[in-house]
Amino acid sequence: MNYVTTRHGAMFYLTVGSGRPLVLLHGNTMTAHSQERLAQRFANAYEVFSIDLLGHGQSAMPDDLFTVNYFTFQGQALADALATLFPEDTVPVFGMSAGGIAALNAYCEQPYHIAALILDGVFTHVGPETLAAHRDRRASITPAWERYMVAQHGAERWPRLRDGLLTAMARLEADGRDVIPCLENIRVPVLIFQGGRDPFCPARQCRTAADAIPRAQLIYKDEAGHILAWEDPAFFHETVCMFLQEELGVG
């Protein structure tokens, strides 16, 4: 079992492949195990480190996680994990949705171990649309999906995570704060994927993030929804490999 210690508790991770490290971060309610197929796509060129976010899978669930500090805590924990796992190196980090926001917050906390950021379906703040999308997803969980989530997180943990995430999103929507506090200070190459039909991430928020980050590239697909890495994995893989080759000379 692979764990790394952080200020907010232990984070669990899986590894697959060999080569230069690539960090993969799932979105809310997912786990490192649930993204094994995606990680495997990069395993021929990278050693992929898939990390469970706080509160997910086998990582710690701090008592005060589901507050307006939800993404701050995720970023702090990830920054600690990167510093421990890669003390002498900088690595590309790919984050989906909440994982992408965690990665951005990790850069804000400690940029020294991040070589590039790949982001898929990120938002700058929790507005009414994002909160509504979370509520709709919570209300539409099928029995089969509920069983899958229990298998991923455990019977005791899954209800706490399911309800806690909605609480955190509601608190962030009421508070109105930005969930990414340092966009203009990001100096590494950034690749952002955005779908025009993403209910969690309004396109205008993604464009705001891309415009604010000095070295950001935006890949926008009108007909895509949330997480292009799932909807068009071949296109995603090819685009990411080209980006990393051009920017870092690897891939």
Secondary structure, DSSP 4 states (H G I P E B T S, - for coil): --EE--TT--EEEEEEE-SEEEEEE--TT--TGGGHHHHHHTTTTEEEEEEPPTTSTTS---TT-SSTTHHHHHHHHHHHHHHHH-TT--EEEEEETHHHHHHHHHHHH-GGGEEEEEEES--SS--HHHHHHHHHHHHT--HHHHHHHHHHH-TTHHHHHHHHHHHHHHHHHHH---S-TTGGG--S-EEEEEETT-SSS-HHHHHHHHHHSTTEEEEEETT--S-HHHHSHHHHHHHHHHHHHHHHS--
